[in-house]
Amino acid sequence: MKKAKKAQFPIRKIIGICLILLFVMGVGVMASNVKLSNVKIILSNGYIMNVTTSKTNISEILNENHIILLPEESVIPSKDSEISDNKTIRITKEEAQTIEVAETSETSANVTVDTLLQSYNAIVEKIETVEEVIPYETITKDVSNNDSNKRETVVQQGKDGLREVTYKVKYQNDIEIERTEIASNIIKEPVNKVIEVRKNITNRSTRSYSATYSNGVWSYSDEEFDLLCAITAQECSSSYEGALAVITCACNRAESTKWARNGADPLSQYKAPGQFCYSIDSYWKRRLNGNYSNAVKQAVKDALNGKRNHNYLSFRSAGYASGEYIGGNVYF
């Protein structure tokens, strides 16, 4: 009995070893029947994944690697197809399709970049500082006490202001596409034009000339205009500004209630006793009949049409009074 028991043990051992060998051989055969492939997956953001898989279906490969497509993404080849010979799966977005195709080869990618650089026009940004005019405003004041007989009088001439402005300007193809103000500095404040609506005062003097006034413009006969120019030239003929200052003074008085006693027009003011050279001496007579400069003539014409260069009502020869010096006279 003991000898028979010893003979059975090696047989079971041999059978066990044979079974193990058969199992190992079967696994090896199964492994040899499974084909593994190296696949390149290019994501839409340009990231490249190299994976090893036994799958051949695109959808299965993506699922195996936990890749989920966004709504705007698509796959080349389509996810329902088999992997192509080049073992590449490309995920693209609609807006990036042109760039994605350009990446199919290194040479085509370089050409595309060069072309883009040549056709791209950079935006140039510059800092520019300019001077700009600040327009004056016109203010109208009614001081006529609702009188039906009234007229408009300019009591202060308007003057534009000036400011310095700094801009950030963007250009593309030398064409301005954007301008942004970044700083501003006022160089000169504007002076508002002031118009007063006044009661129209009838000239109390018994004048024999025919001055008319309409919409801020005085009109005289040729003879009367010549007299205005002669008186103006006698008071100041040194320059246009000096002559304009003299006739402006007479116009200011004609529009002022303070000097209404001397008349309601410039020539009446010139001829008022003891005021201008007309009643003081006779030197102005030698300037009649056009014996004055074109500058004087133009100054008188401009003043009768509403132009003024000061708001003063009186003047003296330079050196006899303090005030603003204009053309050899001091105005106050």
VODREN-51250 format. One line per 3 residues: their letters; for each residue x, y, z of N, C-alpha, C, CB. Coordinates in steps of 0.1 Angstrom, whole numbers. Each point is the difference from the previous one (the first is absolute). Glycine has a CB too. Layout:
a) X/Y/Z/X/Y/Z/X/Y/Z/X/Y/Z  ...
***
This chain:
mkk) 8/-12/0/-8/12/0/9/12/0/-18/-12/12  28/13/-5/8/12/1/7/2/-13/4/-4/24  0/-6/-31/7/2/-13/-9/5/-11/15/-19/6
akk) -28/15/-6/-10/5/-10/-3/14/2/-9/-22/-1  8/27/14/-2/14/3/10/9/-5/-13/-7/20  26/3/-19/11/8/-4/0/1/-15/13/-7/20
aqf) -17/-2/-28/0/0/-14/-11/10/-6/8/-24/0  -18/27/8/-11/9/-5/4/15/1/-17/-17/6  25/21/2/4/14/3/6/7/-12/2/-5/24
pir) 8/-1/-31/7/6/-11/-10/2/-12/22/-10/7  -31/1/-8/-9/1/-12/-9/12/2/0/-25/-3  -5/28/15/-8/12/2/8/13/-2/-14/-13/15
kii) 26/13/-12/9/11/-1/2/3/-15/11/-5/22  -9/-6/-29/3/2/-15/-13/5/-7/17/-19/1  -29/14/3/-12/5/-5/-2/15/3/-10/-23/2
gic) 13/28/10/-1/14/4/9/9/-9/-6/-7/23  18/2/-25/10/8/-7/-5/1/-15/19/-7/15  -24/-4/-20/-5/1/-14/-12/10/-2/7/-24/-2
lil) -16/24/12/-11/9/0/5/15/0/-15/-17/11  25/20/-3/5/13/1/6/4/-13/5/-3/24  3/-6/-30/6/3/-13/-10/2/-11/19/-14/7
lfv) -30/6/-7/-11/2/-10/-6/14/2/-4/-25/0  2/29/12/-6/14/3/9/11/-5/-12/-10/20  25/9/-17/9/10/-4/1/1/-15/13/-4/21
mgv) -13/-8/-28/0/0/-14/-12/6/-6/14/-21/1  -26/19/5/-12/5/-5/-1/15/1/-11/-21/7  16/26/4/1/15/2/9/6/-10/-4/-2/24
gvm) 15/-5/-27/10/6/-10/-6/0/-14/18/-9/14  -26/-2/-17/-6/0/-13/-10/11/-1/3/-25/-1  -11/27/11/-10/11/0/6/14/-1/-15/-14/14
asn) 27/16/-7/7/13/-1/5/2/-14/6/-2/24  -1/-9/-30/6/2/-14/-11/3/-10/18/-16/6  -31/12/-3/-11/3/-9/-5/14/1/-6/-24/1
vkl) 10/32/10/-5/14/2/11/9/-6/-13/-6/22  9/15/-31/9/9/-7/0/14/7/-3/-13/-22  14/17/27/0/14/6/6/10/-10/4/-11/23
snv) -10/23/-22/4/11/-9/4/13/8/-15/-10/-19  25/17/14/3/13/5/-8/11/-8/23/-8/8  -32/15/-1/-9/10/-6/3/14/5/-18/-18/-3
kii) 19/28/-6/2/14/4/-14/7/0/24/0/-10  -27/6/21/-12/8/1/3/15/1/-12/-20/11  8/28/-20/3/15/0/-13/7/5/18/-2/-19
lsn) -17/8/31/-12/7/5/-2/13/-7/3/-12/22  -15/18/-20/-3/13/-7/9/12/5/-23/-8/-3  29/7/15/8/10/5/15/-2/-4/-16/3/19
gyi) 19/-13/-28/13/-3/-4/8/-10/8/0/23/-9  -5/-27/20/6/-10/9/0/-14/-7/-6/13/21  17/-20/-21/2/-13/-7/1/-11/11/11/11/-20
mnv) -19/-22/18/0/-11/9/5/-12/-9/-18/9/16  27/-17/-11/4/-12/-6/-4/-12/9/20/11/-11  -29/-19/6/-6/-11/8/2/-13/-7/-17/15/9
tts) 17/-26/-1/1/-14/-6/-13/-7/3/25/-1/4  -31/-5/-14/-13/-5/1/-2/-12/-9/-9/22/6  0/-31/-3/-3/-11/-9/-13/3/-7/11/-16/16
ktn) -17/28/-13/-12/3/-7/3/6/-14/-11/5/22  1/-6/-31/1/5/-13/-11/10/-4/11/-21/-6  -22/21/14/-10/9/-2/3/14/7/-17/-20/-2
ise) 15/31/-5/3/13/5/-7/3/13/4/8/-24  -17/-11/24/-8/3/12/5/-8/12/-20/5/-15  23/-17/13/5/-9/11/13/5/5/-12/-20/-10
iln) 21/25/1/13/5/4/-2/12/9/11/-9/-21  -20/18/17/-2/12/7/-6/-3/14/-4/13/-21  -6/-22/21/-6/-4/13/11/-7/9/-22/-3/-11
enh) 31/-5/5/10/-6/8/9/9/7/-1/-19/-16  3/31/9/9/10/6/-7/12/6/16/-7/-17  -29/5/20/-9/9/7/0/14/-7/5/-12/22
iil) -6/12/-35/0/12/-7/-15/3/-5/24/-3/-8  -30/14/13/-14/4/-3/0/12/-9/-7/-9/22  0/8/-33/0/10/-10/-10/11/4/5/-16/-18
lpe) -1/29/16/-9/11/2/-9/2/-12/18/11/15  -29/-4/-13/-10/2/-11/6/6/-13/-17/3/17  27/6/-15/6/7/-12/12/-8/-6/-8/22/10
esv) 11/-34/-4/11/-8/-4/-4/-11/-10/12/6/22  -3/-10/-30/-2/-11/-9/13/-8/-1/-18/13/-13  16/-25/7/12/-10/0/3/-3/-15/-6/-9/23
ips) 19/8/-25/5/-4/-13/9/-12/2/-2/23/-10  -1/-35/5/-12/-5/-7/-12/1/9/13/-15/-15  -25/13/10/-12/0/8/0/-10/11/-13/9/-19
kds) 7/-7/30/1/-8/12/-7/-14/-3/1/20/15  -9/-21/-25/-6/-13/-3/9/-9/-9/-23/11/3  34/-6/-8/8/-7/-9/12/-7/7/-6/16/-18
eis) 14/-24/10/11/-7/6/13/10/-1/-10/-23/-6  19/19/14/13/8/0/6/-1/-14/3/-3/25  3/14/-30/6/0/-13/14/-5/0/-14/19/-6
dnk) 21/-21/-5/13/-5/0/10/8/7/-6/-10/-22  4/24/22/10/8/6/-1/1/15/0/13/-21  -10/-21/26/-2/-1/15/-1/14/7/13/-22/-1
tir) -20/31/-5/-2/13/5/-15/4/1/22/7/-9  -25/-2/21/-14/5/2/1/15/3/-8/-23/9  1/31/-16/1/14/2/-14/6/4/18/1/-18
itk) -18/6/29/-12/7/5/1/15/-3/-3/-17/19  -7/22/-26/0/14/-5/-12/7/5/13/-6/-20  -11/20/20/-12/9/2/-3/7/-13/7/4/24
eea) -19/1/-26/-4/6/-12/8/12/-4/-23/-9/4  26/18/6/7/12/-2/15/-2/-3/-17/12/14  22/-24/-10/14/-3/-1/3/-9/-12/2/4/24
qti) -12/-7/-33/2/-10/-10/11/4/-10/-23/-6/2  24/19/-5/10/5/-10/14/-3/6/-16/17/-9  18/-13/22/13/-2/6/3/-14/2/-3/22/12
eva) -7/-30/-8/2/-15/2/5/-6/-13/-18/-1/17  12/4/-28/4/-6/-13/15/4/-3/-24/0/-8  27/13/11/14/5/-2/10/-8/7/-9/22/-4
ets) 5/-29/15/9/-7/9/3/-14/-5/-8/14/19  2/-18/-30/2/-14/-5/14/-3/-4/-23/0/-8  31/11/4/14/-2/-2/8/12/4/-6/-15/-19
ets) 18/13/23/8/11/5/2/10/-11/12/-16/15  -10/12/-27/2/10/-11/-12/9/-2/16/-17/-11  -28/11/10/-12/8/-3/-3/9/12/-9/-18/-14
anv) 13/14/27/-2/8/11/9/13/-1/-6/-20/14  18/18/-18/9/12/-1/-5/9/-11/19/-14/7  -24/9/-18/-5/9/-11/-12/8/5/9/-16/-17
tvd) -17/9/25/-12/7/5/3/11/9/-13/-21/-3  23/19/12/4/10/10/6/12/-7/4/-18/17  5/15/-27/6/11/-7/-10/8/-8/21/-14/-3
tll) -31/8/-3/-10/7/-7/-8/9/9/-2/-19/-16  -1/13/28/-8/8/10/8/12/5/-12/-21/7  25/19/-5/8/11/5/1/11/-11/13/-15/14
qsy) -12/11/-27/1/10/-10/-13/8/-2/17/-15/-11  -29/8/13/-12/7/-2/-5/7/12/-6/-17/-17  12/14/29/-5/7/12/6/14/1/-2/-23/11
nai) -7/32/-8/5/14/2/-2/4/14/-7/6/-23  18/-4/30/0/3/14/-7/13/3/22/-13/3  -28/14/9/-6/12/5/11/8/7/-23/-11/2
vek) 24/24/-7/10/9/6/-6/10/9/14/-3/-20  -9/4/32/-6/10/10/9/12/2/-11/-20/11  6/32/-12/8/12/1/-7/9/10/8/-2/-24
iet) 1/11/30/-5/10/9/1/13/-7/7/-13/21  -18/20/-23/0/13/-7/-6/11/8/-2/-13/-21  9/25/20/-5/12/8/-3/11/-10/14/-6/20
vee) -26/11/-20/-5/10/-9/-6/11/7/-4/-17/-18  2/29/12/-7/11/5/-13/1/-7/21/12/5  -32/-10/4/-13/0/-6/-7/13/5/-1/-25/0
vip) -7/31/-9/-8/12/3/-12/-3/9/8/10/-22  -10/-2/32/-12/-1/8/-9/11/-4/13/-10/20  -24/7/-27/-9/10/-5/-7/8/11/-4/-14/-20
yet) 3/27/18/-7/8/10/-15/-2/-2/19/17/0  -26/-13/11/-15/-1/0/-5/15/-2/0/-21/15  -13/22/-20/-6/12/-1/-11/1/10/5/1/-24
itk) -5/10/33/-10/2/10/-8/12/-3/15/-11/17  -28/10/-17/-8/11/-3/-8/4/13/-2/-7/-24  3/20/27/-7/6/12/-10/10/-5/20/-4/15
dvs) -32/3/-10/-11/10/-4/-1/10/12/-12/-18/-14  16/30/11/-1/11/10/-9/11/-5/23/-5/8  -32/1/-17/-8/11/-7/-13/2/8/9/-7/-22
nnd) -11/0/33/-13/1/8/-12/-2/-9/12/16/16  -11/-26/-25/-11/-4/-9/-5/12/-9/-6/-17/17  15/26/-19/-4/11/-9/-1/-5/-14/11/17/15
snk) -21/-13/-23/-2/-4/-13/10/5/-10/-24/-2/5  30/14/-2/10/6/-9/14/-3/6/-16/18/-7  22/-29/3/13/-4/6/9/-5/-11/-11/-6/21
ret) 24/5/-17/10/-5/-9/10/-8/7/-3/20/-15  11/-28/8/10/-9/6/14/8/-1/-12/-21/-7  19/20/18/13/7/0/10/-10/6/-11/23/3
vvq) 23/-24/-10/10/-8/4/9/7/11/1/-12/-23  -2/8/35/8/7/11/13/-7/3/-22/7/9  24/-19/-14/12/-7/1/2/-10/-12/-1/2/26
qgk) 13/0/-33/3/-8/-11/4/-14/5/6/20/-14  -10/-30/7/4/-14/4/14/-3/-5/-23/-7/0  31/-1/8/13/-4/-5/1/-15/4/10/23/4
dgl) -5/-31/-14/2/-14/2/11/-3/10/-8/-4/-24  7/-7/31/10/-4/9/9/-10/-7/-14/4/20  24/-9/-12/10/-10/-6/3/-10/11/9/17/-17
rev) -8/-29/13/4/-11/9/10/-9/-6/-22/2/12  31/-8/-4/9/-10/-5/-5/-14/4/20/17/2  -21/-26/-11/-6/-13/2/10/-11/-4/-24/9/-3
tyk) 25/-19/11/9/-11/-3/-9/-12/-2/19/9/14  -16/-16/-25/-8/-11/-4/9/-13/-2/-17/15/-12  11/-26/15/6/-13/-4/-7/-5/-12/6/-6/24
vky) 2/5/-35/-6/-3/-13/5/-13/-5/-2/25/-5  -7/-33/-1/4/-13/-6/-2/1/-15/-7/-13/21  17/8/-28/0/0/-14/2/-15/-5/9/24/-1
qnd) -16/-27/-11/2/-12/-7/0/3/-15/-11/-14/19  22/10/-25/2/4/-14/0/15/-2/-11/-22/-7  17/29/17/1/15/0/-14/6/0/21/-2/-13
iei) -31/-5/17/-14/5/2/-4/0/15/-6/-8/-24  2/20/28/-4/1/14/-13/-9/3/10/24/1  -9/-32/9/-11/-9/3/-6/3/14/10/-18/-15
ert) -2/25/23/-5/3/14/8/12/6/-6/-24/3  -1/33/4/6/12/6/-6/1/14/3/12/-23  5/-11/33/-4/1/14/7/12/6/-4/-25/1
eia) -4/34/5/6/11/7/5/-4/14/-16/16/-12  29/-13/14/6/-4/13/4/12/9/8/-21/-12  -7/33/6/3/12/8/-5/12/-7/20/-11/10
sni) -23/22/-2/-4/12/-6/4/12/9/-20/-12/-11  25/23/4/4/11/8/-5/13/-7/21/-12/8  -29/20/-2/-5/13/-6/11/10/0/-23/-5/8
ike) 26/10/-20/11/10/-2/-7/14/2/14/-15/-15  -25/17/9/-7/13/0/-15/-3/1/18/12/-13  -24/-6/23/-15/-1/2/-7/8/-10/3/-3/25
pvn) -15/-2/-30/-8/7/-10/-7/12/7/-3/-21/-14  1/31/6/-8/12/5/-13/0/-7/21/13/4  -32/-14/3/-13/-1/-5/-4/14/-7/-6/-17/17
kvi) -1/16/-28/-6/11/-6/-13/4/7/11/-6/-23  -12/19/27/-11/4/7/-8/10/-8/12/-4/22  -25/1/-24/-9/9/-8/-11/5/10/5/-12/-22
evr) -7/25/22/-11/5/8/-11/6/-9/16/6/18  -28/-10/-15/-12/5/-7/-4/13/8/-7/-24/-9  9/35/3/-3/13/7/-11/8/-7/24/1/7
kni) -30/8/1/-9/9/-6/7/9/-10/-14/0/21  8/2/-33/6/8/-10/-3/14/3/-4/-18/-17  16/25/19/-1/15/4/1/8/-13/10/-5/23
tnr) -19/13/-25/0/9/-12/10/11/2/-24/-6/-5  31/9/-5/10/11/1/-7/13/2/16/-12/-15  -12/19/26/-6/13/3/5/12/-8/-3/-9/23
str) 15/7/-29/6/11/-7/-7/1/-14/22/-4/11  -22/16/-16/-6/3/-13/10/-2/-11/-17/16/11  20/-28/-14/10/-2/-10/-6/0/-14/14/-14/16
sys) -6/17/-26/-5/1/-13/5/-11/-9/0/24/2  6/-35/4/5/-11/-7/-9/-12/2/24/8/1  -23/-18/-10/-9/-11/1/6/-13/3/-13/11/-17
aty) 16/-13/30/6/-13/5/-12/-10/2/20/12/11  -18/-24/-15/-10/-10/3/7/-12/8/-14/6/-21  6/-13/29/6/-11/8/-9/-12/-1/10/17/16
sng) -5/-28/-20/-8/-12/-2/9/-12/3/-15/11/-17  10/-20/26/7/-13/3/15/2/3/-16/-11/-15  18/22/23/14/3/5/9/6/-10/-3/-19/14
vws) -3/24/-25/9/6/-11/-5/15/-2/3/-23/-11  7/32/11/-3/14/-3/3/3/-14/6/7/23  -15/1/-29/2/4/-14/-1/15/-2/-10/-22/-7
ysd) 20/27/-1/0/15/-2/2/2/-15/11/4/23  -13/9/-27/2/4/-13/15/0/-3/-21/14/-1  26/-13/-11/14/0/-3/7/12/6/-5/-11/-22
eef) -2/22/22/6/13/6/1/-2/15/-10/14/-18  0/-20/24/1/-2/15/11/-10/3/-25/6/2  26/-17/-10/10/-10/3/14/7/-2/-15/-18/-8
dll) 17/27/-1/13/7/-2/3/8/12/-4/1/-25  -6/6/31/2/8/12/4/-9/12/-17/17/-9  10/-29/10/4/-9/11/14/-4/-1/-23/-8/0
cai) 28/5/-12/14/-4/-3/9/11/3/-7/-16/-17  4/28/13/9/12/3/2/2/15/-8/10/-22  -3/-10/29/1/2/15/8/-11/6/-22/12/0
taq) 19/-25/-4/7/-11/5/15/1/-2/-20/-14/-3  24/18/-10/14/1/-3/7/11/8/-6/-9/-23  -1/20/25/6/10/8/3/-4/14/-12/17/-14
ecs) 2/-25/20/2/-5/13/11/-11/1/-24/5/5  25/-13/-15/11/-11/-1/0/-6/-14/-3/-5/25  15/7/-31/2/-6/-14/12/-8/0/-11/19/-10
ssy) 16/-23/22/13/-8/0/-2/-14/-4/7/15/18  -19/-21/-16/-2/-14/-3/-15/-3/-1/22/-6/12  -25/-6/-17/-14/-4/-1/-6/-2/14/5/-12/-21
ega) 3/6/30/-5/-2/14/-3/13/7/12/-22/1  -2/32/-3/-2/13/6/-12/7/-5/24/1/3  -27/-1/-17/-12/6/-6/-12/-7/5/13/7/-20
lav) -13/-21/21/-11/-7/4/-4/3/14/6/-18/-16  4/21/25/-2/3/14/-7/13/1/20/-12/6  -17/22/-15/-7/13/1/-14/-1/-4/21/11/-6
itc) -24/-17/-5/-14/-1/-5/-8/-10/9/7/5/-23  0/-14/29/-7/-9/10/-5/8/12/15/-19/-7  -6/29/12/-4/8/11/-13/8/-3/24/2/6
acn) -25/3/-19/-12/8/-4/-12/-10/0/14/17/-13  -12/-29/7/-11/-10/0/-5/-4/14/9/-8/-22  1/6/31/-4/-4/13/-8/11/7/21/-13/2
rae) -18/26/-4/-7/11/5/-14/0/-6/21/13/4  -22/-15/-17/-13/0/-6/-10/-11/5/11/9/-20  -5/-19/25/-8/-12/6/-1/1/15/8/-14/-19
stk) -3/25/25/0/1/15/-11/11/4/25/-7/1  -33/3/9/-9/10/5/6/12/7/-16/-19/3  29/17/1/7/10/7/3/12/-9/10/-17/15
war) -7/14/-28/3/10/-10/-11/3/-10/24/-8/2  -36/4/2/-11/1/-9/-3/15/-4/-10/-21/10  14/30/-1/-3/14/-2/8/6/-12/-3/2/24
nga) 14/-9/-28/7/4/-12/-4/-6/-13/19/3/15  -29/-12/-14/-5/-6/-13/0/-15/1/8/20/-12  -15/-26/3/-1/-15/0/7/-6/-12/-22/2/11
dpl) 32/5/-17/8/-6/-11/14/5/1/-20/-2/-15  30/-5/9/14/4/2/3/14/-5/6/-24/-3  -12/28/-8/3/14/-5/-5/11/9/0/-9/-23
sqy) -11/6/29/-6/10/10/10/1/12/-24/-5/-7  30/-6/11/9/0/11/13/7/-4/-9/-21/8  14/19/-20/11/8/-5/-2/15/0/6/-20/-15
kap) -18/24/11/-3/14/-1/-5/7/13/-5/-5/-24  4/-3/35/-4/6/13/10/10/4/-12/-21/6  7/32/0/9/11/5/11/-5/10/-19/16/-5
gqf) 31/-12/3/11/-2/10/4/-15/1/-8/20/11  5/-29/-20/3/-14/2/12/-4/-10/-24/-4/7  21/3/-19/10/-4/-10/6/12/-7/-12/-22/-3
cys) 21/20/-6/7/11/-7/-9/9/-9/21/-14/1  -32/8/-4/-10/8/-9/-3/13/6/-9/-22/-8  6/23/21/-4/13/6/12/7/7/-23/-10/3
ids) 35/4/-3/11/5/7/9/8/-9/-1/-18/16  4/13/-28/8/7/-10/-5/-4/-14/20/-1/16  -13/6/-26/-5/-2/-14/10/-8/-8/-12/21/2
ywk) 22/-27/5/10/-8/-7/-6/-12/-8/17/7/17  -28/-12/-13/-7/-11/-6/-4/3/-15/-8/-8/23  6/21/-25/-5/4/-13/9/-3/-12/-12/18/12
rrl) 25/-17/-9/10/-3/-10/0/-15/-4/14/19/8  -21/-27/0/0/-15/-3/-13/-4/-8/14/-4/21  -22/14/-23/-12/-3/-8/3/-4/-14/-13/16/14
ngn) 3/-21/-21/2/-4/-14/10/-11/-2/-7/23/-7  7/-33/17/8/-12/-2/15/2/4/-15/-6/-17  19/17/24/14/2/4/3/-8/13/0/23/-11
ysn) -2/-36/10/3/-8/11/3/-14/-5/-16/13/15  22/-21/-7/5/-13/-5/-11/-10/-1/22/4/11  -19/-15/-19/-10/-11/-2/-3/-7/14/8/-3/-24
avk) 2/3/33/-2/-6/13/-10/7/8/24/-7/0  -24/21/-1/-10/8/7/-14/-3/-6/17/18/5  -18/-18/-18/-12/-2/-7/-6/-14/3/8/15/-18
qav) 0/-25/19/-4/-14/3/-5/0/15/16/-10/-18  -9/16/27/-3/0/14/-14/6/2/24/2/6  -27/10/-13/-13/6/2/-11/-9/-6/11/23/-2
kda) -8/-29/-9/-10/-9/-7/-3/-12/10/8/7/-23  2/-13/28/-1/-11/9/-8/3/13/21/-9/-9  -18/21/14/-7/4/13/-15/3/-3/21/10/8
lng) -24/-4/-20/-14/2/-3/-8/-12/-2/7/21/-10  1/-32/7/-6/-13/-2/0/-9/12/7/1/-24  -3/5/35/-1/-7/13/12/-4/7/-21/-7/-8
krn) 33/9/1/13/-5/6/4/10/11/6/-12/-22  -1/7/33/6/8/11/13/-6/5/-23/7/7  32/1/-2/12/-5/6/2/4/14/10/0/-23
hny) -20/6/30/1/3/14/-14/4/4/24/7/-1  -26/-5/15/-13/3/5/0/14/7/-5/-24/4  16/32/-7/1/13/7/-8/10/-6/23/-6/6
lsf) -26/17/2/-8/11/-5/8/13/-1/-20/-11/11  32/12/-7/8/12/0/15/-3/-4/-15/11/17  22/-1/-21/15/-2/-3/7/14/1/-4/-21/-14
rsa) 17/20/16/8/12/0/13/-4/-8/-10/9/22  18/2/-25/13/-3/-6/9/-7/10/-3/20/-15  11/-28/10/9/-8/9/8/9/8/2/-18/-17
gya) -1/15/30/8/8/10/-9/9/8/19/0/-16  -32/2/13/-8/8/7/-10/-7/9/2/16/-18  -3/-29/17/-9/-8/8/5/-14/1/-20/15/-7
sge) 15/-23/17/3/-14/1/-11/-8/-6/14/5/21  -11/-16/-27/-10/-9/-6/7/-9/-10/-18/17/3  10/-21/-13/6/-9/-10/5/7/-12/-16/-17/7
yig) 28/15/-11/7/7/-11/-4/-7/-13/19/7/15  -25/1/-24/-3/-5/-14/3/10/-10/-18/-15/9  28/13/-17/3/9/-12/4/14/4/-15/-14/-13
gnv) 21/16/24/4/14/4/-9/7/10/11/1/-22  -23/-7/25/-9/5/9/-2/-9/12/-12/12/-19  8/-7/30/-3/-8/12/-15/0/2/23/6/10
yf) -29/-18/-9/-15/-1/1/-3/-4/15/-2/-6/-25  -9/12/29/-4/-3/14/-15/1/1/21/9/9
***
